[in-house]
Amino acid sequence: MTPAAAILFALTASAMAHTGTLAEHSSFAAGFMHPLAGLDHLIAIVLAGLWAALLGGKYRVVLPLVFLATMGTGFAVALQTGTAPYAEGAILLSLAVFGLVIAGMIRLRAAFALAVAGGFAFAHGAAHGAEIGGASAISYAAGFLVATAVVLATACVAGKRIQTGNIPFVSRIAGFMAVGASLFLALN
């Protein structure tokens, strides 16, 4: 993530993706746009991709796969129950935790990192599933999972470039900005 992109994220007004109207959840395209339109989801997905790059090795692939699988599972569980009362709080917490990890303030062993990323991804998926009801759930889920995969992959590649470009301060700035964004979104 470039410093300009990080600043843009921090200055953009909250675009929380969860409006609660079922009409918005009716197609692959709506699902695809959902994580891109919600600042909370977009920041978390970018940070998860950066985290995968920082872990390196096989975790550049494993963490995004765990993120996608648990996000899909959270969606399915909430779709069945129709509720996810903890999801919004967990989503905001994910921004703070991911931000602190990316900033280098928290270090986790790879296996625990997968569990943490997966737990937060479950909450992101649950937030989607609780809102959609039954309206076109499969196509909507496919859309948000594809968009999430694209953002994860892009962020992972960017994270690798940040590492090889010997500019680790970019990760630190992005991480602290994500923590700030979580506070901003929590207060709005």
N, C-alpha and C positions, 0 to 999 in steps of 0.2 A: 504494500500500500504506500503510495507516495505521500509525502507530507501534505500536499495540496488536497488529496482525497481524504486524508484523515481530518483536515480542517473542515472540509465540506461536510463530512459526517457530523462533526461536532456542532456546526452552525445551522444545520438543517433542522427545521421544526419537526417535532415528533410526527411520524407518519405511521403510527401504530396500525398494524395490519388487521387487527381484529375488531371489525365493526359489528359483527353479530347478525348481519343480514344474509339469509340463505340464498337470495338471488345472485349474490356475488360469487357463489361457490358452485357454478354449474358446468364448468368445462375445463378441459386441459389448459386452455389459455388463461383462464382465471387462476387456476392452480399455479401455473408457471409464473404469473405476475405477482402472486401473493408474497413470496419471500423477498422479492425485489422491491416491493412497494412499502414494506414495513421496515422501518429503520431498525427496530429491535431484532428482527430476524436477520436482516442483511448483515448487520455488524457481527452478530454471533456466528454466522456462517463464514464470513471472511476470517474472523479470528480462529475458528476451528481449522480452516485451511492453512493459515499461517502456523498454527500450533503443529499441524502434521508436518510441515516443512521443517520446523525447528527440531522435532523429534528425529527426523531423518530416517534413513534406511527403509525398512519395510513399513514403518509407521506412516510414511507419506501416502501409502495406499490403505493400510489397515485402519487408521483413524477415520478417514472419510467414509470407508465402508461401514464401520461401526456407527458413525454418526447417521448415515442414511438408513441403516437397518433399524436402529432404535427410534429414529424419527418416524419411520413407517409403522413401527410397533405402537408407539404412543398414539399415532393417528387412529389405528385400528381399535385400540383399547377405548379411547375416548369416543369414537364413533359408536361403539356398542353401549357405553354407559351414558353417553350424552352429556357428560360433565367432566371438567378438569379444573377444579377450583384452585389448585396450587399452581397452575401453569404460568400465569402472567408473572407471579412473583419469582418463579424459578427462571423464567426467561430473563428478567432483569438481573437476577443474581448471576446468570450465565455470562452476561456481558462483563460484570465486575470480575468474576473469577477468570474468564478467558483473558480479559485485559491484563490482570495481574500476572498471569502466566506468560503472556506475550511480552510484557514489560520486564520480565525476568525477576519479578518479586516473589513468585511462588515456583518452586521446582517440584515436579512430581515424577515418580518412576513411571515408565511407559505403560505398564499394565494398569496402574491406578489412573493414569491420564486417560486411557481408553474408557474406564468406568465412569470417570467424571464427565468426559465429553458425551458419552452415551446417555448418561442420566439427564443431562441438560437437553440433548437432542430429543429424548423421549418427551420432555415437557414441551418443546417446540411443536412436535408432532401432535401431542394431545391438544394443544391449543387449536390446531387446525381441525382435528376430528370432532371436538366438542361443539364447534360452530356449524359444521356442514350438515348435520342431520344425515339423511340418506340421499340427498340430491346429488346425483352424479359423482358419488364418492370415489369411484375407481379412477375416472378420468381426471378429476381434480387432484387426487393424490399423486397420480403419475406426473402431472404438471409441476406440482411443487417439489417432488423428488428430483425430477430432471433439472429444474432450475437450481435446486440446492447442489446437485452434483456439479453443475457447470461453475457455480460460484466457488465451491470447495476446490475444484481443480485449478481454477484461475488463481485463487489465493495461495494455493500450495506452490504453484509455479512462481508467483511473485515472491513468496517467502524464500524459496530457494535462490532466487536472484538477489534478494536482500542479503542473504548469507554469503553468496559468492562475490557480491559486490563490496564486501567488507564495510557495510553501512548498518551495523546493528542498532544504532541509535534510532533508526526508522521504526524498528519493532518496538523499542521502548516508548517512543512517542505515540505510536498507534495503540499500544496497550493502555497507556495512561489516558488517552482520549476516550477509549472504550469505557474505562471506569467512570470518567466524567459523563459520558453519554448515558450510562446506566443510572447515575444519580439524577441527571436531567429528566430522563423518562420516568423515573420513579416519582419525581416531584410534580410531574404534569399529568 
